[in-house]
Amino acid sequence: MQDYIIRATAGNGSIRAFAATTRETVQYAREVHHTSPVASAALGRMLTAAAMMGSMLKGDKDLVTLQIRSLGPLKGIVVSGDSHGHVKGYVFNPNVDIPSKYPGKLDVGGAIGEGYLSVIRDIGLKEPYAGRIQLVSGEIAEDLTYYFAQSDQTPSSVGLGVLVETDTSIRRAGGFIIQLMPEATEEMISKLEQRLNTIPYVTDLLDMGKSPEDILEMILGDMDLKVMDKIPVEFYCNCSKERVEKALISIGKEELEKIIREDKKANLHCHFCNKEYNFTEEELKELLESAK
């Protein structure tokens, strides 16, 4: 089944909701980055969040980037998403291996440790909008819930889950974001809080085979739930040799001459998708001509 996000409203427009299934996307990321189980879970949660937050953007070229920098063995995570359901990302230490919290529960918070979460939205303005919070737990969903409340002043509930098989492949991945708009009534808020406190964990819902539609139906089904649209999700990196050539040209004539003189070649690596771009001495000399 292809990954996708659904966008919905409830409570006569006083609640907006997003839910996603992202198993294929997270599996692709795991294969590209050769991540350990706990690194796969952390990256998968962040990719799922970026997909849903990307779907909140309005412009075709708008982009949201989520960054975690931390003191735990994972060190950090960078992911980005756009309004078309494209996401990409990587972890700083893909091989991190720490004991599980308990059987079947990977310790994502322990792998991340203390640190900061930054959210950068590039929506075509002169400067991107950036917000930063100190991590609450490192479990990512709780940290994003806190981020939305503090930086966006939008009361939200975030649920994220990744189930990793014993052979390290991804069994399930997905999540939801529920947000209250200013016109939400106290009665609606109370009802929603009660519902969120009693539904199973996201990983359990996914493992029951629940779809994004099923999850939102469980939470908001009796609150005038209206599904607005459905957006495909995929891991997509827009790097290319042409873009890397432009980056090499941008470092300037002197730096390029130094690379040609000392190394006779250049090897560049894309952190997001692990592709390698190799340039021969001849190709570098051609780029040098372009830079003049």
C-alpha positions in Angstrom: 0.0 0.0 0.0 1.4 3.4 -1.0 2.1 5.8 1.9 -0.3 8.8 2.2 -1.6 11.6 4.5 -5.2 12.6 4.9 -6.2 16.1 5.9 -9.4 16.6 7.8 -11.5 19.0 9.9 -13.9 18.4 12.8 -16.0 20.3 15.2 -17.4 22.5 12.5 -13.9 23.6 11.5 -12.7 24.2 15.1 -10.3 21.2 14.8 -7.9 20.4 12.1 -6.4 16.9 11.8 -3.8 15.0 9.9 -3.0 11.3 9.8 -0.4 9.4 7.9 0.8 5.9 7.0 4.5 6.0 6.1 5.9 2.4 6.2 7.3 2.4 2.7 9.0 5.8 3.2 10.6 4.8 6.5 11.7 1.4 5.0 13.3 3.2 2.1 15.1 5.6 4.5 16.3 2.5 6.6 17.7 0.9 3.4 19.4 4.1 2.2 21.0 4.9 5.5 21.5 1.4 7.0 20.1 2.5 10.3 20.0 0.4 13.4 16.5 -0.3 14.8 16.4 2.6 17.3 17.8 5.0 14.6 15.2 3.7 12.2 12.4 4.5 14.8 13.7 8.0 15.5 14.2 8.9 11.8 10.8 7.3 10.9 9.0 9.4 13.5 10.7 12.6 12.3 9.9 11.8 8.6 6.3 11.1 9.4 6.1 14.4 11.3 7.7 16.3 8.5 5.3 14.8 6.0 2.3 16.0 8.0 3.8 19.4 8.7 4.7 19.7 5.1 1.1 19.1 4.2 0.2 22.2 6.3 2.2 24.4 3.9 0.3 26.3 1.2 2.9 27.2 -1.4 4.3 24.9 -4.1 7.9 25.7 -3.1 7.3 26.0 0.6 9.5 23.7 2.8 9.6 22.7 6.5 12.8 21.4 8.1 13.0 19.7 11.5 16.4 19.5 13.2 17.3 17.8 16.5 20.7 18.3 17.9 21.3 16.4 21.1 23.8 14.9 23.6 22.7 11.3 23.2 24.5 8.7 21.1 22.2 9.5 18.1 23.7 13.0 18.1 21.0 14.5 15.9 18.4 14.2 13.1 17.6 16.4 10.1 14.5 16.0 8.0 12.5 18.1 5.6 9.1 18.0 3.9 7.2 19.9 1.3 3.6 20.5 0.4 3.6 17.6 -2.1 4.3 14.8 0.4 8.0 14.6 -0.4 10.3 14.0 2.6 13.9 13.3 3.1 16.2 13.0 6.1 19.1 11.4 7.9 20.5 10.7 11.4 23.9 11.8 12.5 24.8 8.3 13.9 22.9 5.6 12.0 24.6 2.7 13.9 23.5 3.7 17.4 22.6 0.6 19.5 21.3 0.9 23.0 19.1 -1.4 25.2 15.4 -1.3 24.6 13.2 0.3 27.4 11.5 -3.1 27.6 10.9 -5.9 25.1 9.3 -4.5 22.0 9.8 -0.8 23.0 12.9 0.9 21.5 14.4 3.7 23.6 14.3 6.6 21.2 14.4 9.1 24.0 17.5 7.5 25.4 19.2 7.5 22.0 18.5 11.2 21.5 19.0 12.4 25.0 19.0 16.1 26.0 19.0 18.7 23.3 17.0 21.0 21.1 14.4 20.8 18.4 14.3 23.5 15.7 11.6 23.9 13.1 12.4 26.1 10.1 9.6 27.0 7.6 10.7 28.5 4.3 7.6 30.0 2.8 9.1 32.4 0.3 9.7 35.3 2.6 13.1 37.1 2.9 14.0 35.1 6.0 12.7 31.6 6.9 10.6 31.4 10.1 12.4 29.5 12.7 11.4 28.3 16.2 13.4 26.3 18.7 12.5 24.5 22.0 14.5 22.4 24.4 13.5 18.7 24.1 10.9 17.5 26.6 11.6 13.8 26.3 13.4 13.1 23.1 10.5 10.8 22.1 9.7 13.3 19.3 5.8 13.3 19.5 5.9 14.9 22.9 8.5 17.4 21.8 6.5 18.4 18.8 3.3 18.8 20.9 5.3 21.1 23.2 6.7 23.0 20.1 3.3 23.6 18.7 2.0 25.0 22.0 5.1 27.2 22.7 6.2 28.4 19.3 3.0 28.3 17.3 0.6 28.9 20.2 -1.6 26.1 18.7 -2.8 23.5 21.2 -2.0 20.2 19.5 -1.7 16.4 20.1 0.9 14.6 18.2 1.1 10.8 17.9 4.0 9.0 16.1 4.9 5.4 15.8 7.4 3.1 14.1 7.4 -0.7 14.5 10.7 -2.4 13.6 10.8 -6.2 12.9 13.4 -8.4 14.4 15.2 -8.5 11.0 15.3 -4.6 11.3 12.8 -4.1 8.4 10.0 -1.7 9.1 6.7 -3.3 10.0 4.5 -0.2 10.5 5.0 3.5 10.5 2.6 6.5 10.8 1.0 9.0 13.0 -1.4 11.9 13.6 -1.5 15.6 14.5 -4.7 17.0 16.0 -4.9 20.8 16.4 -7.4 23.1 18.1 -8.4 26.3 16.4 -9.3 29.4 18.4 -13.0 28.8 18.0 -13.0 25.4 19.7 -15.4 25.3 22.6 -14.6 24.1 26.1 -17.0 21.1 25.6 -15.2 20.1 22.4 -11.7 20.5 24.0 -12.8 18.3 27.0 -14.3 15.7 24.7 -11.1 15.6 22.6 -8.8 15.3 25.6 -10.8 12.4 27.0 -10.7 10.6 23.7 -6.9 11.1 23.3 -6.3 9.8 26.8 -8.2 6.6 26.1 -7.1 5.5 22.6 -4.3 3.0 22.2 -0.7 4.0 21.3 -0.1 4.8 17.7 2.1 1.7 17.3 -0.7 -0.5 18.6 -3.2 1.2 16.3 -0.9 0.6 13.3 -0.3 -3.0 14.3 -4.0 -3.6 14.4 -4.0 -2.6 10.7 -5.7 0.7 11.3 -5.5 3.2 8.4 -5.2 7.0 8.8 -8.9 7.2 8.1 -9.6 4.6 10.9 -7.4 6.5 13.4 -9.1 9.8 12.8 -12.5 8.1 12.9 -11.7 6.7 16.4 -10.6 10.1 17.6 -13.1 12.5 15.9 -15.7 10.3 14.3 -18.6 11.7 16.4 -17.3 15.3 16.1 -18.4 16.1 12.5 -15.3 14.6 10.9 -14.8 15.7 7.3 -11.8 14.3 5.3 -10.7 17.0 2.9 -8.1 15.3 0.8 -5.4 12.6 0.5 -1.7 13.3 -0.4 0.7 10.5 -1.4 4.0 10.4 0.6 7.4 9.3 -0.6 11.1 9.7 0.3 12.4 12.1 -2.4 15.7 13.8 -2.6 16.2 16.5 -5.3 19.9 16.4 -5.4 21.5 15.9 -8.8 24.9 16.2 -10.4 23.9 19.5 -11.9 23.0 20.9 -8.4 26.3 19.6 -7.0 28.1 21.3 -10.0 26.5 24.6 -9.0 27.6 24.1 -5.4 31.2 23.5 -6.5 31.2 26.6 -8.7 29.8 28.6 -5.8 32.9 27.9 -3.6 34.9 30.2 -5.9 37.8 30.1 -8.3 40.5 29.8 -5.7 39.0 26.9 -3.8 38.4 25.0 -7.1 42.0 25.6 -8.2 43.2 24.3 -4.9 41.1 21.1 -5.3 42.4 20.5 -8.8 46.0 21.2 -7.7 46.0 19.1 -4.6 43.4 16.3 -5.1 42.9 16.1 -8.9 39.3 15.0 -8.3 36.3 15.7 -6.0 33.9 13.3 -4.3 30.8 14.8 -2.8 28.2 13.0 -0.7 24.5 13.9 -0.2 23.6 13.4 3.5 19.9 13.0 2.7 20.0 10.1 0.2 23.6 8.8 0.5 24.3 9.4 -3.2 28.0 10.0 -4.2 28.9 12.5 -6.9 32.4 12.0 -8.4 34.2 14.6 -10.5 37.4 13.9 -12.5 40.2 16.5 -12.9 38.9 17.3 -16.4 35.4 17.9 -15.1 36.7 20.2 -12.4 38.7 22.2 -15.0 35.5 22.6 -17.0 33.7 23.9 -13.9 36.6 26.3 -13.2 36.1 27.8 -16.6 32.4 28.3 -15.8 33.3 30.0 -12.5 35.5 32.6 -14.2 
